[in-house]
């Protein structure tokens, strides 16, 4: 729901503007995103940025030294005439 609210708020403000490059559009969106994050929320009476700074930021942990590696997922081929079954082998059984 929150993503939809932000998306509509930004699109409403960009509706009558014309952009000639992706960089120009992204700059405008970035500025509006900053404005949105600094606006007080109706329920909380504080901004999204203030909520992040007081609630989320203090408990963030540093990123791991090595980036996450995605596992290789193998699938089992399906028999002809049967809907394909995707199986994910995790510690021997297939899910």
C-alpha positions in Angstrom: 0.0 0.0 0.0 2.8 2.5 0.9 4.6 1.9 -2.4 1.3 2.7 -4.2 0.8 5.9 -2.2 4.4 7.1 -2.9 4.1 6.1 -6.6 0.9 8.0 -7.1 2.2 11.1 -5.2 5.3 11.3 -7.4 3.5 10.6 -10.6 0.9 13.2 -9.9 3.6 15.8 -9.5 5.4 14.7 -12.7 2.3 14.4 -14.8 2.6 17.7 -16.7 6.4 17.7 -17.0 8.3 16.5 -20.0 11.7 14.9 -19.7 14.3 14.5 -22.4 16.6 12.0 -20.7 16.5 9.3 -18.1 19.0 11.2 -16.0 16.6 14.2 -15.9 13.7 12.0 -14.9 15.6 10.2 -12.2 16.8 13.5 -10.8 13.2 14.8 -10.5 12.1 11.5 -8.9 15.0 11.7 -6.4 14.1 15.2 -5.4 10.4 14.3 -4.9 11.4 11.2 -3.0 13.3 13.4 -0.6 10.3 15.7 -0.2 8.1 12.6 0.5 10.4 11.2 3.1 10.5 14.6 4.9 6.7 15.0 5.0 5.1 14.2 8.4 2.9 11.0 8.3 -0.7 11.5 9.3 -0.7 8.8 12.0 2.7 9.2 13.5 3.2 13.0 13.1 6.8 12.4 12.2 8.4 11.9 8.8 9.5 8.7 7.2 13.1 9.9 7.5 12.7 10.5 11.3 11.2 7.1 11.8 14.1 5.5 9.9 16.7 7.4 11.8 15.2 6.5 15.2 13.9 3.0 14.7 15.7 1.3 11.8 19.2 2.9 11.5 20.3 2.1 15.1 19.8 -1.6 14.6 21.3 -2.0 11.1 24.2 -4.3 10.9 27.2 -3.8 8.5 27.1 -5.6 5.2 29.0 -8.9 5.1 32.5 -8.8 3.7 31.6 -11.0 0.8 28.5 -10.5 -1.3 25.7 -13.1 -1.2 26.0 -15.9 -3.7 22.8 -17.3 -5.2 22.6 -21.1 -5.1 22.3 -23.1 -8.2 18.7 -24.5 -8.4 18.2 -27.7 -10.3 14.8 -28.8 -11.7 13.5 -32.2 -12.5 12.1 -32.7 -16.0 8.4 -33.4 -16.2 6.8 -36.3 -18.0 5.0 -35.6 -21.3 1.4 -34.5 -20.8 1.9 -33.5 -17.2 2.3 -30.0 -15.9 5.9 -29.3 -15.2 6.9 -29.8 -11.6 9.6 -27.6 -10.3 11.6 -29.3 -7.6 14.2 -27.7 -5.4 16.7 -30.2 -3.8 17.5 -29.1 -0.3 19.5 -31.6 1.8 18.4 -34.5 -0.4 14.5 -34.3 -0.4 13.0 -32.3 -3.2 10.6 -29.4 -2.5 
